[in-house]
Amino acid sequence: MTDAPVAKNAIVILLDSLNRHMLGSYGGSEFATPNLDKFARRSLRFTNHYAASLPCMPARHDILCGAWDFLWRPWGSIELWEDAVTYLLRRAGVVSQLISDHPHLFETGGENYHVDFTAWDYQRGHEGDPWKTRADPSWAGSPHIGFQREMPYDRSRGYFRNEADFPGPRTMAAAARWLSDNAGAHERFFLFVDEFDPHEPFDTPDKYSKRYDPDWDGPPLIWPPYGVGLIKRGVMKEREGRQIRARYGAKLTMIDHWLGKVLNKVDEKNLWNDTLVIVCTDHGHYLGEKDIWGKPGVPVYQTLGHIPMMIAAPGVTPGVSDALTTSVDIFATLAEMFGVADKVRQRTHGRSLLPLLTGEKTSIRDWVLAGVWGREVHYIDGKLKYARAPAGANRPLGAWSNRWSTMPTHILSREQEMPLPDERARLDRMPGSMVPVIRQTWDESDPVPYWASQRFSGNHLYDLGKDPGEENNLAGGGLEKDLAAMLHEALRAVEAPEEQFARLGLA
């Protein structure tokens, strides 16, 4: 057992779509990640960490609000019955700063996550950010494989003249400047760097993209396709797949380089002595594993859901923890560290990581739940993973929300993204809250968010110890009966909606 951390400040650096198996500190050798690897050497590196609510904004809800929301709603803002940890920190006198280039934080469905920070800094121009109305004609654009769509990035890209002009580098440079100006100026602070890289578009200066695929002479394939069996079905060529994977690696190496500037500033300001630093992600990204690309409607395999997390803090001995953890545990850790855990209003699902950091405990939980709203619900105990699909038609589907917003897809109408409540809606209560909430139930005839209407492949059960590649599906045997009972018990423990039990055949 080590001395308890005496951290008074916290820095959380979230790199979006960070693939665990591609980091040197987790055994990867395909791409260079020297600064992430350097940070790992001074950190407690978690090897059994999992995403829970997916994808982007649901994962940020996990971290900032501490509650899994994928069982109740598809995607959305902070709701009336809950507070972000930043609200609690503000009331406790802790200065908080958000620095981000993540477009979803400032769109419908994510628009109020920033408001309780003491200050926030949005670096413009990434992916779907509607930053410019007129494209710089020097940018010729880039092709899409499969579905063709216009993206705001194509209007913004021509304004990035040098590497330092790209949104990721600007975000990291802004974080380093903030530390330079603010470390030591506040009694306590919380800095949240929400960096969208290495998320697509996989666009970098040539010195990065040529590093991993120097022979490519085609157009820049910066937009990865989403789908299953794309090479097998002839949607894309194997050579194109190698180029897309290399471009992800180029983006990873570029943002690793700029992350180094933030870590250097932590060195310069001697913050390792009083600051807890977490490097984490929301989820991974399929780049051809099992011929899966992007984040399509499939069970959450390890590539997407088994994610990296590394924590450095004063008094913490660098090393490895195989404790089962998940994203909501970051909220619980921050709440305990800053002394606001007893002020949390909403029902949360996290467990503080502080006992793992101090060595007081070697585990904090026995299972986690994970998934995308309207798709498989996953039960994971660190050794086994069980993905339960709908027992029949994917119904009833329920959404619980008073803000009624979901993922802006840029290609669909708002009604197709998430239908408005209708005569079937009624008022209910979230677990642990007396605030009324609109509860809407849909059936298979409703145009629900598109990922919930994609095809299912049945239940999946994998022994992760014996079968880390998830090749041997054990569903259908006696072991599945046991896991179904465990999933049922876990859903009851979090007071999941009854419609989840009904659609999964667990009622």
N, C-alpha and C positions, 0 to 999 in steps of 0.2 A: 504494500500500500504506500502510495506517494503522498506528499503534502498536498492539501487541498489547493486548487487554483485560486489565486488572489486577483484574478482579472477584474478590472473595473470597467473596461471597454470591450466592445465586440465588433469584429469585422466579418461579414458574410460575403463571400465572393461566389456567385452562382454563374457558372458557364453553361449556357443552354445546349442541350443535345450532346453532352460530353460522354463519349463512349469509354467505359471503364477498361475494356480489354485492349484499348489502343494506347493507354498511358504506360510509360516506362515503369512507373512505380507499382503498377498492377501486372507487370509481366509483358507488356506490349513492346514490340521492337519495330513495328512498321513505320512509325512516324516519330519525329523528334519532339519531346516535351521536356526540355531540360529544366525549366523553372518549376513546373508542376512536380517533377521528380525531386528537385532540390527542396521544395516545400515539404514533400512527403518525408524526407529524411529528418525533419525536425518535428514531425507530427505523429499523432496516433492515427493510423490508417485503418479504416473500417472495411472489412472484407465481406460482410454479410449485410450490406445496406441496400434497401429497396425503395424504388418509387412506389407511391401509393395511388393518389389521384392523378390521372393523366388526361390530357397532355399539359400544355404550357400554363394556362391560368389556374386550372385545378391544382397543379403542383405548387404554385405560388400561394394559393389558399392554404395548402397544407403547412407551408413554412411560416406564413405571416399570421394565420388565424388558428393553426393547431388542430384543425378538424378535417377529417376526410369528408369531402363533399360529393364524391362520385356516386355514392349510393342514393343521393337525394336530388342532384341536379347536374346538368351537362357541363356548365361553364358559367362563370359569372363574377359579379362584383362582391365586395364585402356586404353582407346582409344586415338587416335591421337588428337582428337578435345577437349580433356578435361584434367583437372589437378586434382589430389587428393589434399585434404586440406593440406597434409604434404608438397607438393611442395610449396604451398603459404606460409606456416609457415617457411619453410627453407629460402625463400627469405626475410621474415620479421625478420629473426634472432632468431626464436624460436627453441630451441633444441627439437627434437622429438625422441622417442624410441618406437619400436615395440618389444614386447615380446610375443611369441606365440608357440603353439604346433599344430597349425591348418594346416594339410597337403595341403589343397587346395590352400593356399597362395603361395605354392612353386611348384605347378604343372602347366602344360599347362592350360591356362584359368584363372590363378590367379598369374602368375609369376612376375608381375611388380607392385604389390601393395606395396611391401616392399621397393622399391628402393629409394623413396624420403624421407624416414625417415632418420634422422641424423645417426642412428644406428639401427640394428635389431638383435634379438636373437631368433633362432629357436631351440626349445627343441624337440628332435627327438623321433620318434617311435610310434606315435598315428595312429590308424586306417589304412589308406591307404598309410602311409609314407614308401617308400621303403628304409628303414634304414639299414637292415641287409640282407645279401645274404645267410647266414647259420643260421638255427634256433638252439637255445640252446636245446639240447635233453631233458632237465628237464621239458619243457613245453609240455604237452600232446595234446594241442589244445582244441578246443571247437566246438560243433556241430552247424550247421545252420538249422533253420526250413525252409522248402520250398526249394528255389533255393540254390544249393550248389556252393560255390565259394571260391577260395583261396584268402586270404587277407594278405598283408604284415605284419599286426599286429601279425599274427601267427608265423612269423620268429623273431619278435622283443620281444615278450612277455617274453620269458625266461630270458631276461637280466634285468627284473625288479625284483630285489631280495627283496626289502623292499618297503613299502608304498612311501617313499620319492623318489624312483626310477621311479615311474609312471610319464608319461608326464605331467599330470595336476598338481600334487604337485611340480614337478620341475619348471613348468612355474610360479606358484605363488611364489615359493621361489626365483626365479630369479627376479621377479617384486619387491619383498620386498628388495632384495639386491640392486637393481638399485635405489630405493628410498633412501636407506641408504647411498649410495655412491654419489648420484646426487642432492637430494633435498637441495637447498641452494647453489649449485655450479653453477647454471645457472640463468641468469636473468629471463627467462621464459621457461617453458617446457610443453610438451604434451607427456604423456605416454599412449600408447594404449596396453592393455593386452587383446589379442584375445585368449581366453581359449576354447579349443575344448570340454571339459567336460561341462555338463553331456551327450554329444553326445555319441552314441555307438562307440566302444564296451563297454557294461555296465560291465566292469571288475574292481574289487576292491579287496583289501585284505579281508579275510573272516570276519574280525570283523565288516565290513560294510554290506556285503551281508547276513550274518547270522542274522543281526539285524532285518531285515524286513521279512525274510522267513526262520526261524530257522529250520523248519521241512523238507526243501527240501533236498533230498538225491540223486538227479539225477545229470547229467553232467552240467557244468556251461553254462547256456543259456545267453551268453553275447551279441549275435548278434540278435537283434529284427527283426522279419520278416516284410516285407512291403506288405500290401494288405488289402482288404476289406472283411468282413465276414469270417475271417479265422477260427474262432471257429465254427461258424454256418456251414461252409462248411467242417469241419473236418480236415483242414490243420494243426491245432494245437489244443491241449486240453486246456480246461479252466484252469487246474492246471498249465500248462506251461505258460499260459498268466499271471497268478499271479506271477510266478517266474520272468518273464521278467520285469514286472512292479516293483517288489521289487528290482531288480537289477538296474533299473533306479534310484530308490530312494536311493540305496546305493551309486551310483555314485554322486548323488546330494548332499548327506550328506558329502561325502568325499571332494568334491571340495568346499563346504561351509566351512569346517574346514580349508582348506588351504587358502581360501579367507580371513579368519580371520587374517592370518599372514600379508597380505598386508594392511588390515585396521588398524592393530595394528601399523604398521610402519607409516601410515598416522598420527595416534595419537602421536607416539613418536617424529615425526619431526614437529609437530604442523602445519600440512598442511591444516587442516580445515579452518585456518584463511585466506588463500590466494589461495586456490585451489578448482576448481569445479570438483566434482567426480560424474561420471555417471556409474550406473550399468544397463546393458541392455542385450538384446539377439537378435538373428536374427529371430527366430521362435520357436514354441513349437515342440512337438513330440507326435503323437497319441500312446497311450498305452492301447488300448481297448475301448476307448470312441466310441460309435456307432459300436463296433467291427471293428474299423479301427486301423491299426498298421503301424508305421513308417511314411512315407510321400508319400503315393501312389497318383494316379491320381484321386482325388476327389476335390470338391469345398473346399476352404480354410475355414473350420469351425473354431469356436472360439478357440478350443484346439490348433490349429496350428498358427492362425493369431492374436489372441488377446493376446498380450505379455506384460511382465512387463517392467517398466522403473522407476528408482528411481534416483533422483539427489539431492546431498548435495552441498551447496555452501555458502560462507560467505554472511551474510545478508539475507539469505533465511529462512523463518519460516517453520519448518517441518509441514507436513500436507498432504492433498490429493488434487489432481487436476483432475477434470473430463473433462478437455479440450481434444478435439480430436487431437491426435498427431500421427506421424509415423516416420519411421527410417531416412528419409532424413532430418528431422528437427534437428537431431544431428549435421549434417554437417553445416547447417545454423547457429546453435548456436555457434559452434566452430569458424566459420568464423567471426561472429560478435564479439565474445568475444576477439579474437586475432587481430581484426582490419584489416582483409583481405577480407571482403565481397565484396569490390569494385574491387578486383583483380581477381575475378572468371571469367574464360573464357566461360565455357559451360552454356547452359540453365539448370537451376536447378529447383527443385520442392519443396524445403524445406521452412519452416517458423521458424525463430529463437524462441527458447523457453525462451529467457531471459525475455521478457515481462510477461510470466507466472510466472517465478521465482521471479520477483520483485513485483508482484501483480498489475502491470500496466494494464494488460489485464487478462481476464478470459477465452478467447478463441483466437485461431490464425488461424483457418481454419474451413470450413464448411463440407468438404468431403475429403476422401482419395481414391486412387486407389490401388489395390493390385492384385497379381496373380503370376502365373508361366507362363513363355513364352509358347505359344501354347496351353494353357488351358483357363479356364474361366477367364474373367476379372471381378473384384469385385469393386463395388461402395459401400462405407461405409460412412454413415453420423453420426455414433455413436449411432443411434437409429435403423436404418434399414440397412440391408446388402443385396445387390443384386448381385448375381453371374450369369453372362451372358455367356452361352455356345455357340459354333458355331451353326449357324442357320441350317446348313446342314452338308456336308462333311467339315472336318476341313481344309479349304483352303479359300483363299490363305494364306500361312504361309510365313512371311518375316523375314529375318535376315539382320541387318545392322551392318557391322563390317569391320574393316581393319586388324584385328588380327586373326580372323577366328579360334577361339578356343572355346571349350565348356567343359562341365563337364567330366573329365576323370573317366570312370565308372569301370575300371580295368577288366571288363568282356566282353566288346564289342570292335570291331575294331574302329579306329578313324573315318572311313567313316560312321559307324552306329551311332556314337555319334553326328556328324554333317557333312553332305555331303559338299564337296568342292564346291565353286562357279562354275557355268557352263555357257552355252551360254545365259541363261536368265538373268544373272547378268548385272547390269548397275551402273553407278555412280550417286549418289544423294547427298543431304546435310542434316545433322541432323538439327533440329530446332535450330536457333540461331548461327549456325556455317557455315563458308564458306569452311571448309576442306572437300574435296571429300571423300565419303564413298561408299564402295561396298554394293549394295542393291540386295539381292538375294531373289527370290520368288519361293516357292515350292508348289506342289499340293499333293493330297492324295497318289500318286504313289511313292513319294520320301521317302527314309528311314530316316526320320527326327528323332531328339532325341526322345528316347523311350517314355518319359512322354507325348509328344504331340500326340502319336498314341494310347494312352489308351482310353478306352470307356468313354463317357460322359453320364450324367444322366439328361440332360436338364437344364433349368434355375432354380435357387433357389432364393427365397426371404424370408427373416426372419425379424420379428419384435423382435429385440434383447431385448427390455425392457419387453415385455410380454412373450417372448419365448426364454429365454437365452440358453436353450438346443437345439435350432434349430430343433425342431420336426415338426413344422407346416409350410410346404412350401406354401407360399402365391402366388407363381408364377402362372400366367394364369388369374389372376383377373385384375380389374381396376387399382389396385395399381402398378402392374408391368408396365403398360403403362407409368405411371408417372416416375418410376425409370429408365425405358429404356431411356426416354427423358433426365433425369438427367445424366445418364452415357454417352449418346451421347454428351451432352454439356461439360462434364468433359474431355472427350477424345479430343474434339475440343480445349479446353482450353490448353491442353499440346501439341497440334499439333501432335497427334498420327498418325501413318502411315495409309494410306488409306486401306491397306489390313486388318487392324484390324476392321474397319467399315464393310468391305465386308464380312469377315468370320463370324462376329457376327450378321449379318443381320441388321446393323444400318446405312447402306450407304444412 
